[in-house]
Amino acid sequence: MRSNDNDFAALDLAARLAAEYRRAVAAAPANPAVGYGEVHARFDRPVPDEGCDALDLIAELDRGARDGLRPIVAPRFYAWVNGSSHLAGVAADWLTSAWGQNCAGIPMTPAGSAVEAVAARWLLELLDLPAESSVGLVSGATIANTVGLAAARGEQLRKAGWNVEDDGLYGAPPLRVLVGADAHNTVFSGLRYLGLGEKRVERIATDDLGRMLPADLERALKGHSGPLIVIGQAGQINTGVSDPFAETAPLVHAAGGWLHVDGAFGLWARASAQHRHLLAGIEQCDSWATDGHKWLQTPYDCGFVIVRHEAAHRQAMDMQASYLTRDDRSFRHPGAYVPELSRRSRGFAAWAMMRRLGRAGVARMVEEDVRLAQVMARGMAEIPGVSVLNQPELNQFVVRFGEEHGPEVADRLTQATVDQIQRDAIAFMGTALWRGRLVMRMSVCSIATTDEDAAITIEAVRSAWARVQAAE
Ligand SMILES: Cc1ncc(COP(=O)(O)O)c(C=O)c1O
């Protein structure tokens, strides 16, 4: 069946509806008007016997889903580390989908492969990471961590005379994995997928804010020999702090190990002259994971794995088949660095956001978000009864309410205040556990957030907290 006029018209309709949504969302309440159950009921019908017109179904999709959308792209969304799916990236993504480019290889998509290669180089330049590194464009930081760790596993075992890619882990020499005590959960997912075990890892102690303690790492590595992976972090999910890489990297390398960095959002501090000192020494590491759909503001799904040792990266990921010809081995083969064969040409949206913002725009965005996080942290700390637990050095901070009443009461008051803020729907934040206690977590990761939003957010917190106290 060929596309008919209405299939083509559906593209225009989708563009019009999307623009309508995006124009309205900045002023929209921070909560969806309806929840999962309502939206599910609207769509939950038997598989239709007959198809329908594309114009009708796009209208039906918009009608059925729009009021159940969480305004993640709105400027006062702080609950999770989510970017704002910038319209420039969205537009490039639409083209990517319309072009139907499968980035499995150069013959499959010369343009998709070429633009991805340029996006990969730009990324290394923006983050000032070693130019010889290879870059894979993956679905997000979870998979970027997994790929980086797969390269690490292969290389470390190869040095011990074992080929894990050929022979698996059966009978392999033991591989030690050391992780900071405040690592993100997704690192453990990667370890699980790779047969390295979530529980088998050794935890390295961290400081009050979650930075790996070099002295504890040194203790753990004393006398070590053999395969070793250490996983560090740039940007702790609650406090935003990063490991002291200038101290940890030499320790790991002296022990013959591989240092991988989960930098899902924090790695972007490298793009700012003002904040790059927070990541001093990170360029000495062996692999890095980061996201485009967080601080680069690309639409989902866009993550990057960066590996200093290209051969190890390729050996872990490359896949060949007789029907996948490679037209020129001197070009970067996009499939050599990622686990998927078929995938969207993610490079177009990544290129689009770097092109839209430029080096200065990325730096400004990071600096603005950090400044706004600091403004909000200061503003909230001035409200009586509100404790800001970390002065943000980056974009993340955590807050408690009613600490003077003791930890259990403060847990309850913090939950009640966040619930009230969510009901008010002026801003959207969530809770997390930090050091065993409930906190309100703030993540300032959108290019859309302004000083006005910061002021409105502080007032939203003040007002919700006042009502929670009055109800006590
Ligand atoms: C520090 C850190 N690592 C990894 C991830 C996982 O990233 P993704 O959701 O893109 O897979 C996140 C997500 O918030 C994160 O903050």
The ligand as an SDF file (V2000), in Angstrom:
LIG
                    3D

 16 16  0  0  0  0  0  0  0  0999 V2000
   24.3510    9.2050   37.0860 C   0  0  0  0  0  0  0  0  0  0  0  0
   23.4310    8.4740   36.1440 C   0  0  0  0  0  0  0  0  0  0  0  0
   23.8510    7.3650   35.5290 N   0  0  0  0  0  0  0  0  0  0  0  0
   23.0730    6.6850   34.6640 C   0  0  0  0  0  0  0  0  0  0  0  0
   21.7840    7.0960   34.3910 C   0  0  0  0  0  0  0  0  0  0  0  0
   20.9570    6.3230   33.4240 C   0  0  0  0  0  0  0  0  0  0  0  0
   20.7600    7.0460   32.2490 O   0  0  0  0  0  0  0  0  0  0  0  0
   19.6720    6.6440   31.1590 P   0  0  0  0  0  0  0  0  0  0  0  0
   18.3560    6.8070   31.8350 O   0  0  0  0  0  0  0  0  0  0  0  0
   19.8860    7.5780   30.0320 O   0  0  0  0  0  0  0  0  0  0  0  0
   19.9100    5.2210   30.7630 O   0  0  0  0  0  0  0  0  0  0  0  0
   21.2900    8.2370   35.0210 C   0  0  0  0  0  0  0  0  0  0  0  0
   19.9040    8.6890   34.8040 C   0  0  0  0  0  0  0  0  0  0  0  0
   19.3950    9.5670   35.4820 O   0  0  0  0  0  0  0  0  0  0  0  0
   22.1430    8.9570   35.9060 C   0  0  0  0  0  0  0  0  0  0  0  0
   21.7250   10.0940   36.5030 O   0  0  0  0  0  0  0  0  0  0  0  0
  1  2  1  0
  2  3  1  0
  2 15  2  0
  3  4  2  0
  4  5  1  0
  5  6  1  0
  5 12  2  0
  6  7  1  0
  7  8  1  0
  8  9  2  0
  8 10  1  0
  8 11  1  0
 12 13  1  0
 12 15  1  0
 13 14  2  0
 15 16  1  0
M  END
$$$$
